[in-house]
Amino acid sequence: MENNKSNLKELAGEWFSKAHDDELSSKNILDDRRGAPSTVCFLSQQMAEKFLKGYLVYNEKELLKIHDLDKLIKLCEEIDGSFVEVEEQTKSLSDFYISTRYPGDYPEFTWAMAEKAFESADKIKKLVLEKIK
């Protein structure tokens, strides 16, 4: 069983590493304003998703192949009720999974939206990292 726990911690670390990649890309786009605000919104959603999935794996929960942050946050709340603190952030980020990737009747993405999305993902990241210390 100890070997399995070690493997899960390693897998969680891989999720966190991928999330940090999204964070770095988002920061670079935000800092330089070279890129699209919609890309930051999408990467922020991805960053939050990967941190939440990493947290679930870290806590030995089955990893579901879903992208719904609302469902992921509920699973995290089953482990630690304080995840309710970031429900608002997950709700705002959930919309970016589809709307940033496909044409359609979606809003024009602004730098203000991108900054807010990144701040939301960063709040989720900080909570996850605090909980796994």
DSSP file (Angstrom, degrees, kcal/mol; ACC not computed):
  #  RESIDUE AA STRUCTURE BP1 BP2  ACC     N-H-->O    O-->H-N    N-H-->O    O-->H-N    TCO  KAPPA ALPHA  PHI   PSI    X-CA   Y-CA   Z-CA
    1    1 A M     >        0   0    0      0, 0.0     4,-2.2     0, 0.0     5,-0.2   0.000 360.0 360.0 360.0 -36.6    0.0    0.0    0.0
    2    2 A E  H  >  +     0   0    0      1,-0.2     4,-2.2     2,-0.2     5,-0.1   0.888 360.0  52.4 -61.0 -39.4    2.9    2.4    0.8
    3    3 A N  H  > S+     0   0    0      1,-0.2     4,-2.3     2,-0.2    -1,-0.2   0.895 108.0  51.4 -63.0 -40.2    4.2    2.0   -2.8
    4    4 A N  H  > S+     0   0    0      2,-0.2     4,-2.3     1,-0.2    -2,-0.2   0.906 109.0  50.4 -63.1 -42.5    0.7    2.9   -4.1
    5    5 A K  H  X S+     0   0    0     -4,-2.2     4,-2.4     1,-0.2    -2,-0.2   0.902 109.8  51.2 -61.8 -40.7    0.7    6.0   -1.9
    6    6 A S  H  X S+     0   0    0     -4,-2.2     4,-2.1     1,-0.2    -2,-0.2   0.910 109.9  49.3 -62.4 -42.9    4.1    7.0   -3.2
    7    7 A N  H  X S+     0   0    0     -4,-2.3     4,-2.5     1,-0.2    -2,-0.2   0.883 110.6  50.8 -63.9 -38.6    2.9    6.6   -6.8
    8    8 A L  H  X S+     0   0    0     -4,-2.3     4,-2.7     2,-0.2    -2,-0.2   0.898 109.2  50.1 -67.0 -40.2   -0.2    8.7   -6.1
    9    9 A K  H  X S+     0   0    0     -4,-2.4     4,-2.2     2,-0.2    -1,-0.2   0.895 111.7  49.4 -63.7 -39.3    1.9   11.5   -4.6
   10   10 A E  H  X S+     0   0    0     -4,-2.1     4,-1.7     2,-0.2    -2,-0.2   0.918 111.4  48.4 -65.1 -43.5    4.1   11.3   -7.7
   11   11 A L  H  X S+     0   0    0     -4,-2.5     4,-2.0     2,-0.2    -2,-0.2   0.903 109.6  52.5 -63.4 -41.4    1.1   11.5  -10.0
   12   12 A A  H  X S+     0   0    0     -4,-2.7     4,-2.5     1,-0.2    -1,-0.2   0.914 107.0  53.6 -59.6 -42.1   -0.3   14.4   -8.0
   13   13 A G  H  X S+     0   0    0     -4,-2.2     4,-2.2     1,-0.2    -1,-0.2   0.854 105.6  53.2 -60.7 -35.5    3.0   16.2   -8.5
   14   14 A E  H  X S+     0   0    0     -4,-1.7     4,-2.2     2,-0.2    -1,-0.2   0.899 108.3  49.8 -66.8 -40.3    2.7   15.7  -12.2
   15   15 A W  H  X S+     0   0    0     -4,-2.0     4,-2.2     1,-0.2    -2,-0.2   0.931 111.8  48.5 -61.3 -45.1   -0.7   17.3  -12.2
   16   16 A F  H  X S+     0   0    0     -4,-2.5     4,-2.3     1,-0.2    -2,-0.2   0.879 109.2  53.3 -63.9 -37.6    0.7   20.2  -10.2
   17   17 A S  H  X S+     0   0    0     -4,-2.2     4,-1.7     2,-0.2    -1,-0.2   0.918 109.4  47.8 -63.1 -44.2    3.6   20.5  -12.6
   18   18 A K  H  X S+     0   0    0     -4,-2.2     4,-1.8     1,-0.2    -2,-0.2   0.891 111.0  52.2 -63.3 -39.1    1.2   20.7  -15.6
   19   19 A A  H  X S+     0   0    0     -4,-2.2     4,-2.2     1,-0.2    -2,-0.2   0.895 106.6  53.0 -63.8 -39.7   -0.8   23.3  -13.7
   20   20 A H  H  X S+     0   0    0     -4,-2.3     4,-2.8     2,-0.2    -1,-0.2   0.856 104.6  56.1 -64.7 -34.3    2.4   25.4  -13.1
   21   21 A D  H  X S+     0   0    0     -4,-1.7     4,-2.3     2,-0.2    -1,-0.2   0.931 108.6  46.7 -60.6 -45.2    3.0   25.3  -16.9
   22   22 A D  H  X S+     0   0    0     -4,-1.8     4,-2.4     1,-0.2    -2,-0.2   0.892 111.9  52.0 -62.7 -39.4   -0.4   26.8  -17.5
   23   23 A E  H  X S+     0   0    0     -4,-2.2     4,-2.8     2,-0.2    -2,-0.2   0.933 109.5  48.7 -62.0 -46.9    0.3   29.4  -14.8
   24   24 A L  H  X S+     0   0    0     -4,-2.8     4,-2.4     1,-0.2    -2,-0.2   0.919 112.2  48.1 -60.9 -45.3    3.6   30.3  -16.4
   25   25 A S  H  X S+     0   0    0     -4,-2.3     4,-2.2     1,-0.2    -1,-0.2   0.915 112.4  49.3 -62.7 -42.7    2.1   30.7  -19.8
   26   26 A S  H  X S+     0   0    0     -4,-2.4     4,-2.8     1,-0.2     5,-0.2   0.929 110.5  50.2 -61.8 -45.8   -0.7   32.8  -18.4
   27   27 A K  H  X S+     0   0    0     -4,-2.8     4,-3.0     1,-0.2     5,-0.2   0.917 109.9  50.9 -59.6 -43.9    1.7   35.1  -16.5
   28   28 A N  H  X S+     0   0    0     -4,-2.4     4,-2.2     2,-0.2     6,-0.4   0.914 112.3  45.7 -62.2 -43.1    3.8   35.6  -19.6
   29   29 A I  H  X>S+     0   0    0     -4,-2.2     4,-2.2     2,-0.2     5,-0.5   0.930 115.5  46.9 -65.8 -44.6    0.8   36.6  -21.8
   30   30 A L  H  <5S+     0   0    0     -4,-2.8    -2,-0.2     1,-0.2    -1,-0.2   0.913 114.5  46.9 -63.7 -42.6   -0.6   38.9  -19.1
   31   31 A D  H  <5S+     0   0    0     -4,-3.0    -1,-0.2    -5,-0.2    -2,-0.2   0.904 124.8  29.4 -67.0 -41.9    2.8   40.5  -18.4
   32   32 A D  H  <5S-     0   0    0     -4,-2.2    -1,-0.2    -5,-0.2    -2,-0.2   0.621  91.0-137.7 -95.1 -15.2    3.6   41.1  -22.1
   33   33 A R  T  <5 +     0   0    0     -4,-2.2     2,-0.7    -5,-0.2    -3,-0.2   0.830  60.5 135.9  55.0  32.3    0.1   41.5  -23.5
   34   34 A R      < +     0   0    0     -5,-0.5     2,-0.3    -6,-0.4    -1,-0.2  -0.881  55.8  29.1-111.1  98.3    1.4   39.3  -26.4
   35   35 A G  S    S-     0   0    0     -2,-0.7     3,-0.0    -3,-0.1     0, 0.0  -0.882  99.5 -56.0 141.5-174.0   -1.3   36.8  -27.0
   36   36 A A    >>  -     0   0    0     -2,-0.3     4,-1.2     1,-0.1     3,-0.8  -0.810  29.6-136.1-104.6 139.7   -5.1   36.7  -26.6
   37   37 A P  H 3> S+     0   0    0      0, 0.0     4,-2.2     0, 0.0    73,-0.2   0.853 107.3  62.0 -57.5 -33.3   -7.0   37.4  -23.4
   38   38 A S  H 3> S+     0   0    0      1,-0.2     4,-2.5    71,-0.2     5,-0.2   0.846  98.3  56.5 -62.9 -31.9   -9.1   34.3  -24.2
   39   39 A T  H <> S+     0   0    0     -3,-0.8     4,-2.9     2,-0.2    -1,-0.2   0.905 106.5  48.8 -65.9 -40.7   -6.0   32.2  -24.0
   40   40 A V  H  X S+     0   0    0     -4,-1.2     4,-2.3     2,-0.2    -2,-0.2   0.908 110.7  51.4 -64.0 -41.5   -5.4   33.4  -20.5
   41   41 A C  H  X S+     0   0    0     -4,-2.2     4,-1.8     2,-0.2    -2,-0.2   0.933 113.4  44.3 -60.9 -45.7   -9.0   32.6  -19.6
   42   42 A F  H  X S+     0   0    0     -4,-2.5     4,-2.4     1,-0.2    -2,-0.2   0.939 114.1  48.4 -64.4 -47.7   -8.7   29.1  -21.0
   43   43 A L  H  X S+     0   0    0     -4,-2.9     4,-2.8     1,-0.2    -1,-0.2   0.836 108.9  54.7 -64.3 -31.6   -5.3   28.4  -19.3
   44   44 A S  H  X S+     0   0    0     -4,-2.3     4,-2.3     2,-0.2    -1,-0.2   0.901 108.4  48.4 -67.1 -40.4   -6.6   29.7  -16.0
   45   45 A Q  H  X S+     0   0    0     -4,-1.8     4,-2.5     2,-0.2    -2,-0.2   0.928 113.9  47.2 -62.3 -43.9   -9.5   27.2  -16.2
   46   46 A Q  H  X S+     0   0    0     -4,-2.4     4,-2.6     2,-0.2    -2,-0.2   0.895 109.7  53.0 -64.8 -41.1   -7.0   24.5  -17.1
   47   47 A M  H  X S+     0   0    0     -4,-2.8     4,-2.2     2,-0.2    -1,-0.2   0.935 111.7  45.4 -59.3 -47.9   -4.7   25.5  -14.2
   48   48 A A  H  X S+     0   0    0     -4,-2.3     4,-2.5     1,-0.2     5,-0.2   0.924 112.1  52.0 -62.9 -44.5   -7.5   25.3  -11.7
   49   49 A E  H  X S+     0   0    0     -4,-2.5     4,-2.6     1,-0.2    -2,-0.2   0.918 111.0  47.1 -58.4 -45.1   -8.7   22.0  -13.1
   50   50 A K  H  X S+     0   0    0     -4,-2.6     4,-2.5     2,-0.2    -1,-0.2   0.871 111.2  50.5 -69.6 -37.0   -5.2   20.5  -12.8
   51   51 A F  H  X S+     0   0    0     -4,-2.2     4,-2.1    -5,-0.2    -1,-0.2   0.920 112.9  47.0 -65.5 -41.4   -4.6   21.7   -9.3
   52   52 A L  H  X S+     0   0    0     -4,-2.5     4,-2.2     2,-0.2    -2,-0.2   0.918 113.5  47.6 -66.0 -42.6   -8.0   20.3   -8.2
   53   53 A K  H  X S+     0   0    0     -4,-2.6     4,-2.6    -5,-0.2     5,-0.2   0.904 110.8  52.0 -65.0 -40.3   -7.3   17.0   -9.9
   54   54 A G  H  X S+     0   0    0     -4,-2.5     4,-2.7     1,-0.2    -1,-0.2   0.902 108.8  50.9 -60.6 -40.5   -3.9   16.9   -8.3
   55   55 A Y  H  X S+     0   0    0     -4,-2.1     4,-1.6     2,-0.2    -2,-0.2   0.910 110.2  49.3 -63.2 -42.7   -5.4   17.5   -4.9
   56   56 A L  H  <>S+     0   0    0     -4,-2.2     5,-2.6     2,-0.2    -2,-0.2   0.928 113.2  46.0 -63.9 -44.8   -7.9   14.6   -5.4
   57   57 A V  H ><5S+     0   0    0     -4,-2.6     3,-2.3     1,-0.2    -2,-0.2   0.922 109.0  56.1 -62.6 -43.8   -5.1   12.2   -6.5
   58   58 A Y  H 3<5S+     0   0    0     -4,-2.7    -1,-0.2     1,-0.3    -2,-0.2   0.847 108.1  49.2 -55.6 -35.2   -3.0   13.3   -3.6
   59   59 A N  T 3<5S-     0   0    0     -4,-1.6    -1,-0.3    -5,-0.2    -2,-0.2   0.123 121.5-109.0 -95.3  20.0   -5.9   12.4   -1.3
   60   60 A E  T < 5 +     0   0    0     -3,-2.3     2,-0.3     1,-0.2    -3,-0.2   0.801  67.4 148.4  62.2  34.5   -6.2    9.0   -3.0
   61   61 A K      < -     0   0    0     -5,-2.6    -1,-0.2    -6,-0.1     2,-0.1  -0.747  56.8 -97.5 -98.0 148.6   -9.5    9.7   -4.7
   62   62 A E        -     0   0    0     -2,-0.3     2,-0.7     1,-0.1    -1,-0.1  -0.417  39.0-125.9 -63.1 133.9  -10.4    8.2   -8.1
   63   63 A L        -     0   0    0     -2,-0.1     2,-0.3    -6,-0.0    -1,-0.1  -0.747  22.2-152.9 -88.5 118.2   -9.6   10.6  -10.9
   64   64 A L        -     0   0    0     -2,-0.7     2,-1.9     1,-0.1     8,-0.0  -0.669  19.4-124.8 -89.2 143.8  -12.6   11.3  -13.1
   65   65 A K        +     0   0    0     -2,-0.3     2,-0.3     2,-0.0    -1,-0.1  -0.531  69.5 120.6 -87.5  72.1  -12.1   12.2  -16.7
   66   66 A I        -     0   0    0     -2,-1.9    -2,-0.0     2,-0.1     0, 0.0  -0.883  53.6-158.2-130.8 162.1  -14.2   15.4  -16.4
   67   67 A H        +     0   0    0     -2,-0.3     2,-0.9    27,-0.0    30,-0.1   0.289  55.8 120.2-119.4   4.7  -13.5   19.1  -16.9
   68   68 A D     >  -     0   0    0      1,-0.2     4,-2.2     2,-0.1     3,-0.4  -0.623  43.8-167.6 -79.5 105.0  -16.3   20.4  -14.8
   69   69 A L  H  > S+     0   0    0     -2,-0.9     4,-2.8     1,-0.2     5,-0.2   0.826  85.7  60.8 -63.5 -31.7  -14.8   22.5  -12.1
   70   70 A D  H  > S+     0   0    0     20,-0.2     4,-1.4     2,-0.2    -1,-0.2   0.906 108.9  42.6 -63.1 -40.2  -18.1   22.6  -10.2
   71   71 A K  H  > S+     0   0    0     -3,-0.4     4,-1.9     2,-0.2    -2,-0.2   0.901 113.9  51.6 -71.1 -40.6  -18.0   18.8   -9.8
   72   72 A L  H  X S+     0   0    0     -4,-2.2     4,-2.0     1,-0.2    -2,-0.2   0.902 108.4  50.7 -63.2 -40.6  -14.3   18.7   -9.0
   73   73 A I  H  X S+     0   0    0     -4,-2.8     4,-2.3     1,-0.2    -1,-0.2   0.874 107.0  54.4 -67.9 -34.6  -14.7   21.3   -6.2
   74   74 A K  H  X S+     0   0    0     -4,-1.4     4,-1.3    -5,-0.2    -1,-0.2   0.900 107.9  50.2 -63.7 -39.7  -17.6   19.3   -4.7
   75   75 A L  H  X S+     0   0    0     -4,-1.9     4,-0.7     1,-0.2    -2,-0.2   0.889 110.8  49.2 -64.4 -38.8  -15.3   16.2   -4.6
   76   76 A C  H >X S+     0   0    0     -4,-2.0     4,-2.6     1,-0.2     3,-0.8   0.879 106.2  56.9 -66.8 -37.1  -12.6   18.3   -2.9
   77   77 A E  H 3< S+     0   0    0     -4,-2.3    -1,-0.2     1,-0.3    -2,-0.2   0.801  97.7  61.8 -64.5 -28.7  -15.2   19.6   -0.4
   78   78 A E  H 3< S+     0   0    0     -4,-1.3    -1,-0.3     1,-0.2    -2,-0.2   0.812 111.6  39.1 -65.6 -28.3  -15.9   16.0    0.6
   79   79 A I  H << S+     0   0    0     -3,-0.8     2,-0.4    -4,-0.7    -2,-0.2   0.881 137.6   8.0 -84.2 -44.9  -12.3   15.8    1.7
   80   80 A D    ><  -     0   0    0     -4,-2.6     3,-1.9    -5,-0.1    -1,-0.3  -0.930  62.4-151.4-145.9 113.2  -12.0   19.3    3.2
   81   81 A G  G >  S+     0   0    0     -2,-0.4     3,-1.8     1,-0.3     4,-0.1   0.668  87.3  79.1 -60.3 -18.8  -15.0   21.5    3.7
   82   82 A S  G >  S+     0   0    0      1,-0.3     3,-1.9     2,-0.2    -1,-0.3   0.628  70.9  82.5 -69.6  -9.7  -12.9   24.7    3.4
   83   83 A F  G X  S+     0   0    0     -3,-1.9     3,-1.7     1,-0.3    -1,-0.3   0.659  70.1  81.0 -66.8 -13.0  -12.9   24.2   -0.4
   84   84 A V  G X  S+     0   0    0     -3,-1.8     3,-1.5     1,-0.3     4,-0.4   0.778  76.5  74.6 -59.2 -24.7  -16.3   25.9   -0.3
   85   85 A E  G <  S+     0   0    0     -3,-1.9    -1,-0.3     1,-0.3     3,-0.2   0.731  99.6  41.3 -60.5 -23.8  -14.2   29.1   -0.1
   86   86 A V  G <> S+     0   0    0     -3,-1.7     4,-2.1    -4,-0.2    -1,-0.3   0.207  79.5 105.8-113.1  16.0  -13.3   28.9   -3.8
   87   87 A E  H <> S+     0   0    0     -3,-1.5     4,-2.4     1,-0.2     5,-0.2   0.909  80.2  54.3 -59.8 -41.4  -16.7   27.8   -5.2
   88   88 A E  H  > S+     0   0    0     -4,-0.4     4,-2.0     1,-0.2    -1,-0.2   0.903 108.3  49.5 -59.9 -41.0  -17.2   31.3   -6.7
   89   89 A Q  H  > S+     0   0    0      1,-0.2     4,-2.1     2,-0.2    -1,-0.2   0.900 109.9  50.0 -65.8 -41.0  -13.9   31.0   -8.5
   90   90 A T  H  X S+     0   0    0     -4,-2.1     4,-2.1     1,-0.2   -20,-0.2   0.893 109.0  52.8 -66.9 -36.6  -14.7   27.6   -9.9
   91   91 A K  H  X S+     0   0    0     -4,-2.4     4,-0.8     1,-0.2    -1,-0.2   0.929 111.2  45.7 -63.0 -44.2  -18.1   28.8  -11.2
   92   92 A S  H  < S+     0   0    0     -4,-2.0     3,-0.3     1,-0.2     4,-0.3   0.871 116.0  46.0 -68.3 -35.1  -16.5   31.8  -13.0
   93   93 A L  H >< S+     0   0    0     -4,-2.1     3,-1.6     1,-0.2     4,-0.4   0.802  97.4  72.0 -77.2 -28.9  -13.7   29.7  -14.5
   94   94 A S  H >< S+     0   0    0     -4,-2.1     3,-1.3     1,-0.3     4,-0.4   0.846  90.0  60.8 -56.6 -36.0  -16.0   26.8  -15.6
   95   95 A D  T 3X S+     0   0    0     -4,-0.8     4,-1.4    -3,-0.3     3,-0.4   0.747  94.4  64.5 -64.7 -23.0  -17.5   28.9  -18.4
   96   96 A F  H <> S+     0   0    0     -3,-1.6     4,-1.1    -4,-0.3    -1,-0.2   0.649  80.4  78.9 -79.3 -13.7  -14.1   29.3  -20.1
   97   97 A Y  H <4 S+     0   0    0     -3,-1.3    -1,-0.2    -4,-0.4    -2,-0.1   0.926 113.9  14.9 -61.7 -44.1  -13.6   25.7  -20.9
   98   98 A I  H >> S+     0   0    0     -4,-0.4     3,-1.7    -3,-0.4     4,-1.4   0.875 121.7  59.8 -94.3 -47.4  -15.9   25.8  -24.0
   99   99 A S  H 3< S+     0   0    0     -4,-1.4    -3,-0.2     1,-0.3    -2,-0.1   0.738 105.6  49.2 -62.5 -24.9  -16.4   29.5  -24.7
  100  100 A T  T 3< S+     0   0    0     -4,-1.1    -1,-0.3    -5,-0.2    -2,-0.1   0.638 113.3  46.6 -85.8 -13.2  -12.7   30.2  -25.2
  101  101 A R  T <4 S+     0   0    0     -3,-1.7    -2,-0.2    -5,-0.2    -1,-0.1   0.679 108.3  45.2-104.5 -20.1  -12.2   27.4  -27.6
  102  102 A Y  S  < S-     0   0    0     -4,-1.4    -1,-0.1     1,-0.0     2,-0.1  -0.917  77.6-111.8-130.3 150.2  -15.0   27.5  -30.1
  103  103 A P        +     0   0    0      0, 0.0     2,-0.3     0, 0.0    -2,-0.1  -0.357  64.0  94.4 -71.8 160.9  -16.8   30.2  -32.1
  104  104 A G  S    S-     0   0    0      2,-0.1     2,-2.1    -2,-0.1    -5,-0.0  -0.970  85.7 -27.6 151.1-164.0  -20.3   31.1  -31.2
  105  105 A D  S    S+     0   0    0     -2,-0.3    -6,-0.0     0, 0.0     0, 0.0  -0.489  86.0 132.9 -84.9  69.9  -22.4   33.5  -29.2
  106  106 A Y        -     0   0    0     -2,-2.1    -2,-0.1    -7,-0.1     3,-0.1  -0.809  59.0 -94.2-119.4 159.7  -19.7   34.2  -26.5
  107  107 A P        -     0   0    0      0, 0.0     2,-0.5     0, 0.0    -1,-0.1  -0.260  41.7 -99.7 -70.2 158.8  -18.5   37.4  -25.1
  108  108 A E        -     0   0    0      1,-0.0     2,-0.3   -70,-0.0     0, 0.0  -0.681  44.0-125.0 -73.4 126.4  -15.5   39.3  -26.3
  109  109 A F        -     0   0    0     -2,-0.5     2,-0.2    -3,-0.1   -71,-0.2  -0.607  30.1-166.9 -82.4 133.6  -12.7   38.5  -24.0
  110  110 A T     >  -     0   0    0     -2,-0.3     4,-2.1   -73,-0.2     5,-0.1  -0.683  35.4-111.8-114.4 166.7  -11.0   41.4  -22.4
  111  111 A W  H  > S+     0   0    0     -2,-0.2     4,-2.7     1,-0.2     5,-0.2   0.850 119.2  57.4 -65.8 -33.1   -7.7   41.8  -20.4
  112  112 A A  H  > S+     0   0    0      2,-0.2     4,-2.2     1,-0.2    -1,-0.2   0.911 107.2  47.6 -63.4 -40.9   -9.8   42.5  -17.3
  113  113 A M  H  > S+     0   0    0      2,-0.2     4,-2.6     1,-0.2    -2,-0.2   0.907 111.8  50.8 -64.1 -41.2  -11.5   39.2  -17.7
  114  114 A A  H  X S+     0   0    0     -4,-2.1     4,-2.4     2,-0.2    -2,-0.2   0.914 110.4  48.4 -63.9 -43.1   -8.2   37.5  -18.2
  115  115 A E  H  X S+     0   0    0     -4,-2.7     4,-2.4     2,-0.2    -1,-0.2   0.909 112.6  48.3 -63.7 -41.9   -6.8   39.1  -15.1
  116  116 A K  H  X S+     0   0    0     -4,-2.2     4,-2.3     2,-0.2    -2,-0.2   0.906 111.2  50.8 -65.5 -41.0   -9.8   38.1  -13.1
  117  117 A A  H  X S+     0   0    0     -4,-2.6     4,-2.4     2,-0.2    -2,-0.2   0.923 111.3  48.0 -61.8 -44.2   -9.6   34.5  -14.4
  118  118 A F  H  X S+     0   0    0     -4,-2.4     4,-2.5     1,-0.2    -2,-0.2   0.908 110.4  51.5 -64.5 -41.3   -6.0   34.2  -13.5
  119  119 A E  H  X S+     0   0    0     -4,-2.4     4,-2.0     2,-0.2    -1,-0.2   0.890 109.8  50.8 -61.8 -39.0   -6.6   35.6  -10.0
  120  120 A S  H  X S+     0   0    0     -4,-2.3     4,-1.8     2,-0.2    -2,-0.2   0.935 111.7  46.1 -63.9 -46.4   -9.4   33.0   -9.5
  121  121 A A  H  X S+     0   0    0     -4,-2.4     4,-2.6     1,-0.2    -2,-0.2   0.882 110.8  54.0 -63.9 -37.6   -7.1   30.2  -10.6
  122  122 A D  H  X S+     0   0    0     -4,-2.5     4,-2.6     2,-0.2    -1,-0.2   0.877 105.8  52.4 -65.4 -37.5   -4.3   31.5   -8.3
  123  123 A K  H  X S+     0   0    0     -4,-2.0     4,-1.9     2,-0.2    -1,-0.2   0.909 110.8  47.7 -64.2 -41.2   -6.7   31.5   -5.3
  124  124 A I  H  X S+     0   0    0     -4,-1.8     4,-2.5     2,-0.2    -2,-0.2   0.926 111.2  51.6 -63.9 -45.1   -7.5   27.9   -6.0
  125  125 A K  H  X S+     0   0    0     -4,-2.6     4,-2.8     1,-0.2     5,-0.3   0.933 108.9  50.2 -56.6 -48.4   -3.8   27.0   -6.4
  126  126 A K  H  X S+     0   0    0     -4,-2.6     4,-2.0     1,-0.2    -1,-0.2   0.887 110.9  48.8 -61.4 -39.9   -3.0   28.7   -3.1
  127  127 A L  H  X S+     0   0    0     -4,-1.9     4,-2.0     2,-0.2    -1,-0.2   0.939 112.4  48.0 -65.6 -46.1   -5.7   26.7   -1.3
  128  128 A V  H  X S+     0   0    0     -4,-2.5     4,-1.3     1,-0.2    -2,-0.2   0.947 113.3  46.8 -59.2 -49.6   -4.6   23.4   -2.8
  129  129 A L  H  < S+     0   0    0     -4,-2.8     4,-0.4     1,-0.2    -1,-0.2   0.854 110.7  53.1 -65.1 -33.9   -1.0   24.0   -2.0
  130  130 A E  H >< S+     0   0    0     -4,-2.0     3,-0.7    -5,-0.3    -1,-0.2   0.883 108.7  50.9 -64.3 -37.9   -1.8   25.0    1.6
  131  131 A K  H 3< S+     0   0    0     -4,-2.0    -2,-0.2     1,-0.2    -1,-0.2   0.722 108.4  50.1 -76.2 -21.9   -3.8   21.9    2.1
  132  132 A I  T 3<        0   0    0     -4,-1.3    -1,-0.2     1,-0.2    -2,-0.2   0.421 360.0 360.0 -98.6   3.8   -1.1   19.5    1.0
  133  133 A K    <         0   0    0     -3,-0.7    -1,-0.2    -4,-0.4    -2,-0.1   0.516 360.0 360.0 -61.0 360.0    1.7   20.9    3.1
